[in-house]
Amino acid sequence: MPSQQSEPPDDRLARLRGPRPPQPYTARKITALTANPACARRAVLDAAGVDKALLAQQVGYEPRFGQSPFALAREQAFHSLVKWGGYAELIRLLREQLTVPVAEAHVTDLNEVAGNTALHVRERETRRLIAHVASGQDVRLILDRPVLTLEVAGQTAYLEPDALTHRIDGKFHVVLIRSFAAIDGQANPTAVAEAAKQAAVYVLALRRAFETAGLPTEQISHKFLLVCPKDFSNRPYGRLIDLRQELDALQFQLTRLRRAEDLAARLPETATLDTTRSTDELSSSIEALDASYTPSCLSFCEMARYCRDEADGCASPARLGSGIRNNLPGIDSTRTALDYLDGVSAPGQAEAEAADLLRAAARLRRLRRGAA
């Protein structure tokens, strides 16, 4: 579910975004950001809350991915089904499929607190309830739409998992509700992997809440509960999925993110990411932010097509994939690499090893073609 972020505390980030309200952080955005932690461009755009899809349109690049209206409507309908009657279907799953001895259901709706929908109020109430449940003072089974926080590139992201549930083996579990089907108990592996990455964001945020409250994080499961339709019906099906690998990867990548405020501070004073400004102003500001384009960006970043053309223009090795980029350390252009091969120019000390590898690869290629 969508998550939200507060107004960036750094005025510089707010000025860059302009008068539009900040776009929320989501678990999907955080997993995309950590998939390419070297990209200063994405870090600043996300931290400032810029609408990347609108920004891409303003500079002439229409994003070519995203959920269809039909898929969104299906997901909303399935969410409503699972949550109907105080999570009756989820409670049935806990009883029947996960053999949780649930005598009665205690569900707390955290979409608001006494009519107040402010994120900080909901987050405070979430922490209070978690502390009560963790200490054994509360027996409620499900927290609906709790609010957790996580530090991302120096910014505080407010995150809203679908639900948290207790009492599966005595541990807290994050619950994700998705509309892709599990046929004969097997769902689309790519969709499940993406859900697992997003669940890892929520689990890590839950760990941070426990640590802040001085609670033992051992009470948090390293598995999450995925709820999706069974076979070709809308009947909910539940499955526990291990997250240890995703959690390790996420924690490592978060440590590699640079502080967005520091990156924004290096921009010229005239820089702007305000989508009401001219195309020329936006393009020059975007170019001032270092990108780290690879072909995989096309699957998750709204700015990817812009960055791809930029990488093509300067013949960046990264446009051929991260493998090529990593094999050419110090060489920032494939044109330069070809000049080294042809003897047009000599590599410096920093590029010498990569140039030697290129020459060796060229010799092997000639041998394979019988030219040597």
Backbone hydrogen bonds in HBPLUS format (Angstrom, degrees):
<---DONOR---> <-ACCEPTOR-->    atom                        ^
c    i                          cat <-CA-CA->   ^        H-A-AA   ^      H-
h    n   atom  resd res      DA  || num        DHA   H-A  angle D-A-AA Bond
n    s   type  num  typ     dist DA aas  dist angle  dist       angle   num
A0004-GLN N   A0158-TYR O   2.73 MM 154  5.01 140.3  1.88 141.8 153.5     1
A0158-TYR N   A0004-GLN O   2.68 MM 154  5.01 139.2  1.84 153.8 167.6     2
A0013-LEU N   A0010-ASP O   3.08 MM   3  5.60 125.9  2.38 111.3 122.5     3
A0014-ALA N   A0010-ASP O   3.36 MM   4  6.79 157.6  2.42 147.5 153.7     4
A0015-ARG N   A0011-ASP O   2.81 MM   4  6.02 157.1  1.86 154.3 160.5     5
A0016-LEU N   A0012-ARG O   2.98 MM   4  6.18 152.4  2.06 145.8 153.2     6
A0017-ARG N   A0013-LEU O   3.16 MM   4  6.42 153.2  2.24 144.6 150.7     7
A0018-GLY N   A0014-ALA O   3.11 MM   4  6.35 149.7  2.21 145.8 153.7     8
A0273-LEU N   A0016-LEU O   2.75 MM 257  5.08 151.5  1.83 137.0 140.3     9
A0023-GLN N   A0049-GLY O   2.72 MM  26  4.39 164.8  1.74 114.9 120.5    10
A0030-ILE N   A0026-THR O   2.98 MM   4  6.31 159.3  2.03 153.0 158.5    11
A0031-THR N   A0027-ALA O   2.98 MM   4  6.20 159.0  2.02 149.0 154.1    12
A0032-ALA N   A0028-ARG O   3.03 MM   4  6.23 152.5  2.11 144.0 151.7    13
A0033-LEU N   A0029-LYS O   2.85 MM   4  6.08 155.1  1.91 148.7 155.9    14
A0034-THR N   A0030-ILE O   2.93 MM   4  6.13 159.6  1.97 149.9 154.8    15
A0035-ALA N   A0031-THR O   2.99 MM   4  6.05 124.5  2.31 132.5 146.3    16
A0035-ALA N   A0032-ALA O   3.22 MM   3  5.04 135.0  2.43  90.1 102.6    17
A0036-ASN N   A0033-LEU O   3.25 MM   3  5.60 152.2  2.33 103.8 111.5    18
A0039-CYS N   A0036-ASN O   3.11 MM   3  5.89 169.5  2.13 127.8 130.1    19
A0043-ALA N   A0039-CYS O   3.27 MM   4  6.46 162.2  2.30 144.1 149.4    20
A0044-VAL N   A0040-ALA O   3.07 MM   4  6.23 162.4  2.10 152.0 154.3    21
A0041-ARG N   A0290-ASP O   2.93 MM 249  5.62 135.4  2.13 153.1 151.3    22
A0045-LEU N   A0041-ARG O   3.05 MM   4  6.23 167.7  2.06 153.2 157.2    23
A0046-ASP N   A0042-ARG O   2.90 MM   4  5.97 169.3  1.92 156.9 159.2    24
A0047-ALA N   A0043-ALA O   3.02 MM   4  6.05 158.8  2.07 140.5 147.2    25
A0048-ALA N   A0044-VAL O   2.89 MM   4  5.92 154.5  1.95 149.8 155.9    26
A0050-VAL N   A0045-LEU O   2.98 MM   5  5.28 157.1  2.03 163.6 163.0    27
A0049-GLY N   A0046-ASP O   3.08 MM   3  5.02 145.4  2.20  96.4 107.0    28
A0055-LEU N   A0051-ASP O   2.93 MM   4  6.16 158.7  1.98 152.3 159.3    29
A0056-ALA N   A0052-LYS O   2.87 MM   4  6.00 160.2  1.91 146.1 151.0    30
A0057-GLN N   A0053-ALA O   3.10 MM   4  6.35 154.2  2.16 141.8 148.7    31
A0058-GLN N   A0054-LEU O   2.93 MM   4  6.19 153.7  2.00 148.9 156.2    32
A0059-VAL N   A0055-LEU O   3.22 MM   4  6.55 136.2  2.42 144.9 155.2    33
A0059-VAL N   A0056-ALA O   3.29 MM   3  5.40 136.2  2.49  97.3 108.4    34
A0061-TYR N   A0056-ALA O   2.70 MM   5  4.94 160.9  1.73 146.9 143.3    35
A0060-GLY N   A0057-GLN O   3.03 MM   3  5.04 161.9  2.06 108.4 110.6    36
A0072-LEU N   A0068-SER O   2.99 MM   4  6.31 159.1  2.03 155.5 161.7    37
A0073-ALA N   A0069-PRO O   2.92 MM   4  6.09 157.8  1.96 146.5 152.5    38
A0074-ARG N   A0070-PHE O   2.93 MM   4  6.16 155.3  1.99 147.9 154.8    39
A0075-GLU N   A0071-ALA O   2.93 MM   4  6.16 156.1  1.99 146.4 152.8    40
A0076-GLN N   A0072-LEU O   2.96 MM   4  6.20 160.5  2.00 149.6 154.7    41
A0077-ALA N   A0073-ALA O   2.96 MM   4  6.15 156.7  2.02 146.0 152.5    42
A0078-PHE N   A0074-ARG O   2.96 MM   4  6.18 154.7  2.03 147.3 153.9    43
A0079-HIS N   A0075-GLU O   2.92 MM   4  6.14 156.8  1.98 149.3 155.8    44
A0080-SER N   A0076-GLN O   3.01 MM   4  6.26 160.5  2.05 146.7 151.6    45
A0081-LEU N   A0077-ALA O   3.04 MM   4  6.31 149.8  2.13 141.6 149.8    46
A0082-VAL N   A0078-PHE O   3.01 MM   4  6.28 164.6  2.03 154.9 157.4    47
A0083-LYS N   A0079-HIS O   2.99 MM   4  6.17 155.4  2.05 152.0 159.1    48
A0084-TRP N   A0080-SER O   2.90 MM   4  5.78 118.1  2.29 138.5 152.4    49
A0084-TRP N   A0081-LEU O   3.33 MM   3  5.18 146.9  2.45  94.9 104.2    50
A0087-TYR N   A0083-LYS O   3.12 MM   4  4.12 173.4  2.12 108.2 108.0    51
A0088-ALA N   A0084-TRP O   3.17 MM   4  6.36 156.8  2.23 150.3 156.5    52
A0091-ILE N   A0087-TYR O   2.91 MM   4  6.14 161.7  1.95 158.7 164.1    53
A0092-ARG N   A0088-ALA O   2.92 MM   4  6.16 148.5  2.02 141.4 150.5    54
A0093-LEU N   A0089-GLU O   2.97 MM   4  6.27 152.9  2.05 144.4 151.3    55
A0094-LEU N   A0090-LEU O   2.94 MM   4  6.28 155.8  2.00 148.9 155.4    56
A0095-ARG N   A0091-ILE O   3.00 MM   4  6.27 153.7  2.07 146.2 152.9    57
A0096-GLU N   A0092-ARG O   2.79 MM   4  5.89 178.3  1.79 163.3 163.4    58
A0097-GLN N   A0093-LEU O   2.92 MM   4  5.22 142.5  2.07 128.7 140.5    59
A0098-LEU N   A0093-LEU O   3.17 MM   5  6.54 145.6  2.29 158.8 164.3    60
A0100-VAL N   A0094-LEU O   2.74 MM   6  5.30 168.7  1.75 153.2 151.7    61
A0102-VAL N   A0100-VAL O   2.77 MM   2  5.71 122.5  2.10 118.8 101.7    62
A0141-LEU N   A0106-HIS O   2.69 MM  35  5.00 131.0  1.93 121.5 137.1    63
A0142-ILE N   A0106-HIS O   3.00 MM  36  6.38 164.8  2.02 152.8 156.8    64
A0108-THR N   A0142-ILE O   3.00 MM  34  6.44 156.7  2.05 155.3 162.0    65
A0144-ASP N   A0108-THR O   2.80 MM  36  5.88 168.0  1.81 159.9 163.5    66
A0110-LEU N   A0144-ASP O   2.81 MM  34  5.60 157.9  1.86 149.5 156.9    67
A0113-VAL N   A0116-ASN O   2.86 MM   3  5.02 160.3  1.90 134.1 139.9    68
A0116-ASN N   A0113-VAL O   2.93 MM   3  5.02 161.7  1.96 108.9 114.3    69
A0122-ARG N   A0118-ALA O   3.05 MM   4  6.35 164.3  2.07 157.8 162.0    70
A0123-GLU N   A0119-LEU O   2.79 MM   4  5.96 155.2  1.85 153.3 161.0    71
A0124-ARG N   A0120-HIS O   3.04 MM   4  6.10 153.4  2.11 135.8 142.3    72
A0125-GLU N   A0121-VAL O   3.04 MM   4  6.30 158.4  2.09 147.8 153.4    73
A0126-THR N   A0122-ARG O   2.88 MM   4  6.07 149.8  1.97 142.3 151.1    74
A0127-ARG N   A0123-GLU O   3.00 MM   4  6.28 159.4  2.04 147.6 152.3    75
A0128-ARG N   A0124-ARG O   3.03 MM   4  6.31 153.3  2.10 143.6 151.1    76
A0129-LEU N   A0125-GLU O   2.97 MM   4  6.21 164.5  2.00 153.1 156.0    77
A0130-ILE N   A0126-THR O   2.91 MM   4  6.08 163.0  1.94 154.3 159.4    78
A0131-ALA N   A0127-ARG O   3.00 MM   4  6.14 159.6  2.04 146.8 151.9    79
A0132-HIS N   A0128-ARG O   3.11 MM   4  6.39 153.3  2.18 144.8 151.8    80
A0133-VAL N   A0129-LEU O   2.92 MM   4  6.18 167.3  1.94 157.6 160.3    81
A0134-ALA N   A0130-ILE O   2.81 MM   4  5.88 166.2  1.83 153.7 158.4    82
A0135-SER N   A0131-ALA O   3.06 MM   4  6.07 142.7  2.21 137.9 146.6    83
A0137-GLN N   A0132-HIS O   2.86 MM   5  5.02 134.8  2.07 163.3 159.6    84
A0136-GLY N   A0133-VAL O   3.09 MM   3  5.19 158.8  2.14 105.0 111.4    85
A0166-HIS N   A0141-LEU O   3.05 MM  25  5.44 154.6  2.12 149.5 155.8    86
A0143-LEU N   A0164-LEU O   2.86 MM  21  5.13 162.3  1.89 152.6 157.9    87
A0164-LEU N   A0143-LEU O   2.99 MM  21  5.13 149.1  2.09 139.4 149.1    88
A0145-ARG N   A0162-ASP O   3.05 MM  17  5.08 164.8  2.07 130.3 131.5    89
A0148-LEU N   A0159-LEU O   2.85 MM  11  5.10 165.7  1.87 151.2 156.1    90
A0159-LEU N   A0148-LEU O   2.71 MM  11  5.10 171.4  1.72 153.5 156.5    91
A0150-LEU N   A0157-ALA O   3.02 MM   7  5.31 143.1  2.16 142.2 152.4    92
A0157-ALA N   A0150-LEU O   2.89 MM   7  5.31 177.1  1.89 154.7 155.6    93
A0152-VAL N   A0155-GLN O   2.72 MM   3  5.15 166.3  1.74 156.0 159.9    94
A0155-GLN N   A0152-VAL O   2.88 MM   3  5.15 162.6  1.91 115.0 120.8    95
A0260-ALA N   A0153-ALA O   3.05 MM 107  5.59 173.2  2.05 136.8 136.1    96
A0175-VAL N   A0163-ALA O   2.87 MM  12  5.06 158.3  1.92 153.4 146.6    97
A0165-THR N   A0173-HIS O   2.92 MM   8  5.29 163.6  1.94 152.7 158.3    98
A0173-HIS N   A0165-THR O   2.79 MM   8  5.29 154.4  1.85 157.2 165.2    99
A0171-LYS N   A0168-ILE O   3.18 MM   3  5.67 159.1  2.23 112.8 118.1   100
A0172-PHE N   A0219-GLN O   2.75 MM  47  6.14 162.3  1.78 162.0 166.2   101
A0221-SER N   A0172-PHE O   2.92 MM  49  5.81 173.5  1.92 158.7 160.5   102
A0225-LEU N   A0174-VAL O   2.89 MM  51  6.22 165.9  1.91 167.9 169.9   103
A0176-LEU N   A0225-LEU O   2.98 MM  49  6.32 163.9  2.01 159.3 162.9   104
A0227-VAL N   A0176-LEU O   2.89 MM  51  6.17 164.8  1.91 167.8 170.0   105
A0178-ARG N   A0227-VAL O   2.89 MM  49  6.20 166.1  1.91 168.7 173.3   106
A0182-ALA N   A0229-PRO O   2.90 MM  47  6.23 159.0  1.94 166.2 170.9   107
A0231-ASP N   A0182-ALA O   2.81 MM  49  5.50 164.6  1.83 144.2 139.3   108
A0183-ILE N   A0186-GLN O   2.90 MM   3  5.18 136.9  2.09 139.9 128.9   109
A0186-GLN N   A0183-ILE O   2.99 MM   3  5.18 162.4  2.02 109.9 115.7   110
A0192-VAL N   A0188-ASN O   2.94 MM   4  6.19 159.8  1.98 159.5 166.1   111
A0193-ALA N   A0189-PRO O   2.88 MM   4  6.02 156.7  1.93 145.4 152.0   112
A0194-GLU N   A0190-THR O   3.04 MM   4  6.25 155.9  2.10 145.5 151.4   113
A0195-ALA N   A0191-ALA O   2.98 MM   4  6.20 157.3  2.03 145.3 151.7   114
A0196-ALA N   A0192-VAL O   2.85 MM   4  6.09 151.3  1.93 147.8 156.1   115
A0197-LYS N   A0193-ALA O   3.06 MM   4  6.35 151.8  2.14 145.1 151.7   116
A0198-GLN N   A0194-GLU O   3.13 MM   4  6.43 157.5  2.19 147.1 152.8   117
A0199-ALA N   A0195-ALA O   2.83 MM   4  6.05 154.8  1.89 148.8 156.6   118
A0200-ALA N   A0196-ALA O   2.95 MM   4  6.14 146.8  2.06 143.6 152.0   119
A0201-VAL N   A0198-GLN O   3.12 MM   3  5.24 126.2  2.43  97.8 110.9   120
A0202-TYR N   A0198-GLN O   3.35 MM   4  6.79 154.8  2.41 146.5 152.0   121
A0203-VAL N   A0199-ALA O   2.87 MM   4  6.18 160.8  1.91 155.7 161.6   122
A0204-LEU N   A0200-ALA O   2.92 MM   4  6.03 160.0  1.96 146.3 151.6   123
A0205-ALA N   A0201-VAL O   3.02 MM   4  6.25 154.0  2.09 143.7 151.0   124
A0206-LEU N   A0202-TYR O   2.86 MM   4  6.13 149.6  1.95 146.5 155.3   125
A0207-ARG N   A0203-VAL O   2.90 MM   4  6.22 150.9  1.99 146.9 154.8   126
A0208-ARG N   A0204-LEU O   3.03 MM   4  6.35 153.3  2.10 145.2 152.0   127
A0209-ALA N   A0205-ALA O   3.05 MM   4  6.39 148.1  2.16 142.6 151.0   128
A0210-PHE N   A0206-LEU O   3.01 MM   4  6.34 154.6  2.08 148.8 155.3   129
A0211-GLU N   A0207-ARG O   2.86 MM   4  6.15 163.0  1.89 155.2 159.8   130
A0212-THR N   A0208-ARG O   2.93 MM   4  6.10 159.2  1.98 147.3 152.6   131
A0213-ALA N   A0209-ALA O   3.10 MM   4  6.26 148.3  2.20 140.4 148.6   132
A0215-LEU N   A0210-PHE O   2.80 MM   5  4.85 162.9  1.83 150.0 146.9   133
A0214-GLY N   A0211-GLU O   3.12 MM   3  4.99 153.4  2.19  97.9 106.0   134
A0219-GLN N   A0216-PRO O   3.26 MM   3  6.18 172.1  2.27 120.7 123.0   135
A0220-ILE N   A0217-THR O   3.00 MM   3  5.53 165.8  2.02 117.6 120.9   136
A0243-LEU N   A0222-HIS O   2.72 MM  21  5.47 148.8  1.81 163.5 168.6   137
A0224-PHE N   A0241-ILE O   2.97 MM  17  5.47 150.9  2.06 143.3 148.8   138
A0241-ILE N   A0224-PHE O   2.93 MM  17  5.47 156.9  1.99 151.7 159.1   139
A0226-LEU N   A0239-ARG O   2.90 MM  13  5.34 169.2  1.91 159.9 156.2   140
A0239-ARG N   A0226-LEU O   2.99 MM  13  5.34 144.3  2.12 143.7 154.6   141
A0228-CYS N   A0237-TYR O   2.95 MM   9  5.38 158.8  2.00 153.6 158.8   142
A0237-TYR N   A0228-CYS O   2.70 MM   9  5.38 145.9  1.82 152.9 163.3   143
A0230-LYS N   A0235-ARG O   2.77 MM   5  5.54 143.8  1.90 149.6 159.7   144
A0233-SER N   A0230-LYS O   3.09 MM   3  5.85 163.0  2.12 145.3 148.2   145
A0247-LEU N   A0243-LEU O   2.83 MM   4  5.97 159.7  1.87 166.5 173.1   146
A0248-ASP N   A0244-ARG O   3.08 MM   4  6.24 162.2  2.11 148.4 152.4   147
A0249-ALA N   A0245-GLN O   3.11 MM   4  6.32 165.0  2.13 150.0 154.1   148
A0250-LEU N   A0246-GLU O   2.90 MM   4  6.02 160.2  1.94 147.2 153.0   149
A0251-GLN N   A0247-LEU O   2.99 MM   4  6.10 170.2  2.00 152.9 155.3   150
A0252-PHE N   A0248-ASP O   3.15 MM   4  6.28 158.7  2.20 145.8 151.6   151
A0253-GLN N   A0249-ALA O   2.98 MM   4  6.18 164.1  2.01 151.3 155.6   152
A0254-LEU N   A0250-LEU O   2.91 MM   4  6.09 157.0  1.96 154.8 160.8   153
A0255-THR N   A0251-GLN O   3.36 MM   4  6.53 147.4  2.47 139.2 146.1   154
A0256-ARG N   A0253-GLN O   3.00 MM   3  5.14 142.4  2.15 101.0 112.3   155
A0257-LEU N   A0254-LEU O   3.31 MM   3  5.43 155.2  2.37 102.0 108.9   156
A0263-LEU N   A0259-ARG O   3.20 MM   4  6.59 154.1  2.27 149.1 156.5   157
A0264-ALA N   A0260-ALA O   2.86 MM   4  6.09 159.7  1.90 153.3 159.0   158
A0265-ALA N   A0261-GLU O   2.94 MM   4  6.06 145.0  2.07 143.3 152.6   159
A0266-ARG N   A0263-LEU O   3.28 MM   3  5.62 149.8  2.38 103.8 111.9   160
A0267-LEU N   A0264-ALA O   3.10 MM   3  5.52 163.2  2.13 113.6 118.9   161
A0271-ALA N   A0268-PRO O   3.00 MM   3  5.36 163.8  2.03 113.8 119.0   162
A0277-ARG N   A0274-ASP O   3.00 MM   3  5.76 169.3  2.01 127.4 130.1   163
A0282-LEU N   A0278-SER O   3.03 MM   4  6.31 164.1  2.06 152.9 157.4   164
A0283-SER N   A0279-THR O   2.85 MM   4  5.99 167.0  1.87 155.9 159.6   165
A0284-SER N   A0280-ASP O   3.08 MM   4  6.21 166.1  2.10 150.1 153.3   166
A0285-SER N   A0281-GLU O   3.18 MM   4  6.33 150.5  2.27 142.0 149.9   167
A0286-ILE N   A0282-LEU O   2.86 MM   4  6.09 160.8  1.90 157.0 162.5   168
A0287-GLU N   A0283-SER O   2.94 MM   4  6.10 161.6  1.98 150.0 155.0   169
A0288-ALA N   A0285-SER O   3.13 MM   3  5.15 134.5  2.35  94.8 107.4   170
A0289-LEU N   A0286-ILE O   3.01 MM   3  5.49 160.1  2.05 113.4 119.9   171
A0297-CYS N   A0294-THR O   2.90 MM   3  5.70 161.2  1.94 128.5 133.8   172
A0298-LEU N   A0295-PRO O   3.16 MM   3  5.89 158.4  2.21 119.0 123.8   173
A0299-SER N   A0296-SER O   3.12 MM   3  5.83 162.9  2.15 119.2 123.7   174
A0300-PHE N   A0297-CYS O   3.09 MM   3  5.58 160.4  2.13 114.7 120.5   175
A0301-CYS N   A0297-CYS O   2.95 MM   4  5.53 150.1  2.04 171.3 165.7   176
A0304-ALA N   A0301-CYS O   3.17 MM   3  5.35 165.8  2.20 112.3 115.1   177
A0307-CYS N   A0303-MET O   3.04 MM   4  6.32 165.7  2.06 158.7 163.0   178
A0308-ARG N   A0304-ALA O   2.77 MM   4  5.95 146.7  1.87 147.7 157.9   179
A0309-ASP N   A0305-ARG O   3.18 MM   4  6.34 164.1  2.21 144.2 146.5   180
A0310-GLU N   A0306-TYR O   3.07 MM   4  6.33 153.9  2.14 146.2 154.2   181
A0311-ALA N   A0307-CYS O   2.84 MM   4  6.07 156.0  1.89 147.0 153.1   182
A0312-ASP N   A0308-ARG O   2.84 MM   4  6.13 152.7  1.92 148.9 157.1   183
A0313-GLY N   A0309-ASP O   2.92 MM   4  6.08 153.8  1.99 143.7 150.6   184
A0314-CYS N   A0310-GLU O   3.25 MM   4  6.58 145.2  2.37 144.3 151.9   185
A0316-SER N   A0311-ALA O   2.91 MM   5  5.06 162.0  1.94 147.9 150.2   186
A0315-ALA N   A0312-ASP O   3.13 MM   3  4.88 160.7  2.17 100.4 105.8   187
A0334-THR N   A0315-ALA O   2.74 MM  19  5.51 158.2  1.78 156.2 162.1   188
A0319-ARG N   A0316-SER O   3.13 MM   3  5.83 159.6  2.17 119.1 124.0   189
A0320-LEU N   A0317-PRO O   3.03 MM   3  5.74 163.2  2.06 120.0 125.2   190
A0321-GLY N   A0318-ALA O   2.91 MM   3  5.05 162.6  1.94 109.3 114.5   191
A0325-ARG N   A0321-GLY O   3.19 MM   4  6.50 168.4  2.20 152.1 155.6   192
A0326-ASN N   A0322-SER O   2.85 MM   4  5.97 160.1  1.89 149.2 154.1   193
A0327-ASN N   A0323-GLY O   3.05 MM   4  6.20 135.7  2.25 138.5 150.3   194
A0327-ASN N   A0324-ILE O   3.11 MM   3  5.09 128.1  2.39  95.4 109.4   195
A0328-LEU N   A0325-ARG O   3.23 MM   3  5.37 158.8  2.28 103.5 109.9   196
A0331-ILE N   A0328-LEU O   3.10 MM   3  5.51 162.4  2.13 129.5 133.8   197
A0337-ALA N   A0333-SER O   3.13 MM   4  6.51 154.1  2.20 142.8 149.9   198
A0338-LEU N   A0334-THR O   2.99 MM   4  6.23 154.4  2.06 144.2 149.9   199
A0339-ASP N   A0335-ARG O   2.97 MM   4  6.25 148.1  2.07 143.5 152.8   200
A0340-TYR N   A0336-THR O   3.01 MM   4  6.35 149.7  2.10 149.1 156.7   201
A0341-LEU N   A0337-ALA O   3.11 MM   4  6.43 154.5  2.18 144.1 150.9   202
A0342-ASP N   A0338-LEU O   2.90 MM   4  6.11 155.9  1.96 149.4 155.6   203
A0343-GLY N   A0339-ASP O   3.02 MM   4  5.95 112.1  2.50 134.5 149.1   204
A0344-VAL N   A0339-ASP O   2.89 MM   5  4.89 132.4  2.12 148.4 152.2   205
A0343-GLY N   A0340-TYR O   3.31 MM   3  5.16 151.5  2.40  94.8 103.0   206
A0351-GLU N   A0348-GLY O   3.14 MM   3  5.34 131.9  2.38 100.4 112.9   207
A0352-ALA N   A0348-GLY O   2.99 MM   4  5.91 119.2  2.37 146.5 162.4   208
A0355-ALA N   A0351-GLU O   2.91 MM   4  6.10 158.0  1.96 158.6 165.8   209
A0356-ASP N   A0352-ALA O   2.93 MM   4  6.18 153.9  2.00 150.4 157.1   210
A0357-LEU N   A0353-GLU O   3.07 MM   4  6.36 156.2  2.13 147.3 153.3   211
A0358-LEU N   A0354-ALA O   2.96 MM   4  6.24 149.9  2.05 144.7 153.3   212
A0359-ARG N   A0355-ALA O   2.96 MM   4  6.26 158.7  2.01 150.4 155.4   213
A0360-ALA N   A0356-ASP O   2.96 MM   4  6.21 156.6  2.01 147.8 154.4   214
A0361-ALA N   A0357-LEU O   2.91 MM   4  6.11 155.4  1.97 145.2 152.0   215
A0362-ALA N   A0358-LEU O   2.87 MM   4  6.15 150.5  1.96 147.0 155.5   216
A0363-ARG N   A0359-ARG O   2.98 MM   4  6.26 152.5  2.06 146.0 152.8   217
A0364-LEU N   A0360-ALA O   3.05 MM   4  6.34 161.3  2.09 149.3 153.9   218
A0365-ARG N   A0361-ALA O   2.97 MM   4  6.20 152.0  2.05 143.7 151.7   219
A0366-ARG N   A0362-ALA O   3.01 MM   4  6.28 154.6  2.07 146.1 152.4   220
A0367-LEU N   A0363-ARG O   2.93 MM   4  6.21 153.9  2.00 149.3 157.0   221
A0368-ARG N   A0364-LEU O   2.96 MM   4  6.21 159.5  2.00 150.3 155.0   222
A0369-ARG N   A0365-ARG O   3.08 MM   4  6.31 143.2  2.22 140.4 150.2   223
A0371-ALA N   A0366-ARG O   2.82 MM   5  5.07 158.0  1.87 154.8 151.5   224
A0370-GLY N   A0367-LEU O   2.99 MM   3  4.96 155.4  2.05 101.2 108.9   225
